[in-house]
Amino acid sequence: GEVFAELDLSRNQRIEVTGPIGITVIGVEAHRVRVVADPGMHQYCVRQGWLTHPGETALCLPNQTSISIPSPHPAFDTVGY
């Protein structure tokens, strides 16, 4: 329910976000973003790969974290857990 960080996609970086089951690692590289590592069992958000287009989202539900590239015309209003 809260924004941890807003990242500049023009700056390569990695950040760690602490959730209820551990740390999710987010990576930004070459104007794209992805979940690099997550403590969830199935790794769906890691397998999602690079997000490159506005409106794309990756959800790490067990750790209650998500990443998205904002869009001026979002396809949904909210993301709920």
C-alpha positions in Angstrom: 0.0 0.0 0.0 2.9 2.4 -0.1 5.5 3.6 -2.6 9.0 2.6 -1.6 10.9 4.4 -4.4 10.5 6.1 -7.7 13.5 5.2 -9.9 14.9 7.0 -12.9 15.2 4.5 -15.7 18.0 6.5 -17.3 20.3 5.6 -14.3 21.5 2.0 -13.8 21.0 1.0 -10.2 19.8 -1.8 -7.9 17.7 -1.4 -4.8 16.5 -3.8 -2.1 13.0 -3.7 -0.9 12.1 -5.5 2.4 8.8 -7.3 2.4 7.1 -9.6 4.9 9.0 -12.7 3.8 12.4 -11.1 2.9 14.2 -8.9 0.4 13.2 -8.2 -3.2 16.0 -6.9 -5.4 15.0 -4.5 -8.2 17.4 -3.7 -11.1 17.3 -0.8 -13.6 19.5 -1.0 -16.7 19.4 0.5 -20.2 16.0 2.3 -19.6 14.3 -0.9 -18.3 13.5 -2.4 -14.9 13.1 -5.9 -13.5 12.9 -8.0 -10.4 16.3 -9.5 -10.1 15.7 -11.6 -7.0 12.7 -12.4 -4.7 12.2 -14.7 -1.7 8.9 -16.1 -3.2 8.8 -19.8 -3.9 7.7 -19.7 -7.6 9.7 -16.7 -8.8 7.0 -15.5 -11.2 8.0 -11.9 -10.8 11.7 -12.7 -11.5 10.6 -14.7 -14.6 8.6 -11.8 -15.9 11.9 -10.3 -17.1 12.5 -6.8 -18.2 9.7 -4.2 -18.2 10.2 -1.7 -21.0 6.9 -0.1 -21.8 4.6 2.2 -19.9 1.9 0.4 -18.1 3.8 -2.9 -17.6 3.9 -4.3 -14.1 5.5 -7.2 -12.2 3.9 -8.5 -9.0 5.7 -10.4 -6.2 2.6 -11.3 -4.3 4.1 -13.5 -1.5 6.4 -10.6 -0.6 3.8 -8.0 -1.2 6.0 -6.0 -3.6 5.5 -4.8 -7.2 7.2 -2.7 -9.8 5.6 -0.8 -12.7 6.4 1.7 -15.4 3.9 4.5 -15.1 1.6 5.2 -18.0 -0.4 8.4 -18.7 -3.3 6.1 -19.7 -3.2 3.1 -17.2 -5.2 0.0 -18.0 -6.3 -0.4 -14.3 -7.0 1.8 -11.3 -5.3 0.0 -8.5 -3.2 -3.1 -7.8 -4.6 -5.1 -4.8 -3.1 -7.9 -2.9 
